[in-house]
């Protein structure tokens, strides 16, 4: 059965037209050959997934209007793989496709920061010794290189040669100009901040969806165990 509406937002029916347009764009787009066969269970799951993306966009459009948030549609976004996984595929697609979602994300997550304890714990788990790089003079110029990437015989000769002395080992000729120490533990705060904000947005969005959205038959969440095309079992 084809749902007559996309769903309900605060009890108000949302038209299905945007869903039909979005699906038509996908089926006529450059990746159409990767889509499931029309009418198949997988195709119905795709329809449900796209519907959830559109409902998320509609919800955030409503929130942006309620909060009088300025929405800048000229500011595109592309999430990296980690961010997309943390948000989940539906929310990630809505984030990339809707300026309203991005605007609400900023408003909802403003001020969220990782605690000093979380930063310290992360540093403990990821601490690495500083890396060593050599600044070498070669017969045709200079280069910086990790000693572990150089021929073993050349490394041994450079380690034992007096500073500033050329060494020749087989076809290689080089002089060690300086030993550089490269820090391997950058400040994790920015990455932890963004991860905390993504987690907070997901929690907020889950609450808003539960309180304000009503799904309709045929356009249930694709992961809903009660709908007939969800064959994923643990």
Buried (B, 14 or more C-beta within 10 A) or exposed (E): EEBEBBBBBEEEEBEBEBBBEBBEEBEEEEEEEEBEEEEEEEBBBBBBBBBBBBBBBBBBBBBBEEEEBEBEEEEEBEBEEEBBEBBBEBBBBBBBBBBBBBBBBEBBBEEBEBEEEBBEBBEEEEEEEEEEBBBBBEEEEEEEBEBEEBEEEBBEBBEEBEEEEEBEBEEBBBBBBEEEEEEEEEEBBEEBBBBBBBBBBBEBBEEBBEEBBBBBEBBBBBBEEEBEBBEEEE
